[in-house]
Amino acid sequence: MASRFKRWRKLRPPLLFGLAGLGVMLALVASPSLLRPTQASPPGLLNTVKSNPGMAEALCQQFNAINAAGHSVYSSTGLEQVAASQGITTGESEILITYVVGLYCPVVT
């Protein structure tokens, strides 16, 4: 009986370190989404634009300026410019552009 407990004592530290390592790994994977402001998430940004037509108009002007420079807002240059101005990723900027263009400025390309 005593030998069984000795085996468990030997396994306990590696098991605890393994669980702690798993917890640290999960925290690192989840941290970018936990640290990002709510407004920067696509639904938060879309709701902000939806409730603030002035912001949509400003974005349309930005999109028209990108078009005037000879770029599409959907090009990598356009996506990066919008992403930088809004503090979001290029993937999120593509969602934002599609939403704003579809509702507020359909002539933008």
C-alpha positions in Angstrom: 0.0 0.0 0.0 2.8 2.4 0.9 4.5 1.8 -2.5 1.3 3.1 -4.3 1.5 6.4 -2.5 5.2 6.8 -3.3 4.4 6.4 -7.0 1.8 9.1 -6.8 4.2 11.4 -5.0 6.7 11.0 -7.8 4.0 11.7 -10.5 2.5 14.8 -8.7 5.2 17.4 -9.5 5.5 16.6 -13.3 1.7 16.5 -13.5 1.4 19.9 -11.8 4.1 21.4 -14.0 2.3 20.0 -17.1 -1.0 21.5 -16.0 0.7 24.8 -15.2 2.4 24.8 -18.6 -0.9 24.1 -20.3 -2.4 27.0 -18.4 0.4 29.4 -19.4 0.0 28.3 -23.1 -3.7 28.9 -23.0 -3.3 32.3 -21.5 -0.8 33.3 -24.2 -3.1 32.1 -27.0 -6.1 33.9 -25.5 -4.3 37.1 -24.5 -4.5 39.0 -27.8 -8.3 38.8 -27.9 -8.5 39.6 -24.2 -6.3 42.7 -24.4 -8.0 44.1 -27.5 -10.5 46.9 -26.9 -14.1 46.1 -27.5 -14.5 48.7 -30.1 -11.8 47.2 -32.2 -13.6 44.0 -32.6 -15.6 43.8 -35.9 -19.0 43.8 -34.2 -18.0 46.7 -32.0 -16.7 48.7 -34.9 -19.7 47.9 -37.0 -22.1 49.0 -34.2 -20.1 52.2 -33.8 -20.4 53.0 -37.5 -24.0 52.1 -37.5 -24.8 54.5 -34.7 -22.5 57.2 -35.9 -23.2 58.2 -39.5 -20.5 60.9 -39.3 -17.9 58.2 -38.8 -19.3 56.4 -41.9 -19.0 59.6 -43.9 -15.4 60.1 -42.8 -14.6 56.6 -43.8 -16.2 57.1 -47.2 -14.0 60.2 -47.6 -10.9 58.1 -46.7 -12.0 55.4 -49.1 -12.5 58.0 -51.9 -9.0 59.4 -51.2 -7.5 55.8 -51.5 -9.4 55.4 -54.8 -8.1 58.9 -56.0 -4.6 57.7 -55.3 -5.2 54.8 -57.8 -5.8 52.0 -55.3 -8.8 50.0 -54.5 -9.8 50.0 -50.8 -9.8 46.2 -51.1 -6.1 46.1 -52.2 -3.4 45.4 -49.7 -2.5 49.1 -49.6 -6.1 50.2 -49.0 -6.7 47.5 -46.3 -3.4 48.5 -44.6 -4.3 52.2 -44.6 -7.8 51.6 -43.1 -6.4 49.1 -40.6 -3.8 51.6 -39.4 -6.2 54.5 -39.2 -8.7 52.4 -37.1 -6.2 50.4 -35.1 -7.4 47.0 -36.4 -6.1 44.1 -38.4 -6.3 44.0 -42.2 -8.8 41.2 -41.9 -11.0 43.3 -39.7 -10.6 46.3 -42.0 -11.9 44.3 -44.9 -15.0 43.5 -42.9 -15.4 47.2 -42.0 -14.8 48.4 -45.6 -17.4 45.9 -46.9 -19.9 47.1 -44.4 -19.4 50.8 -44.9 -19.2 50.6 -48.7 -22.4 48.5 -48.8 -24.4 50.9 -46.7 -22.9 54.3 -47.1 -20.7 54.7 -50.2 -21.5 52.1 -52.9 -19.4 54.0 -55.6 -16.2 53.2 -53.8 -14.1 50.5 -55.4 
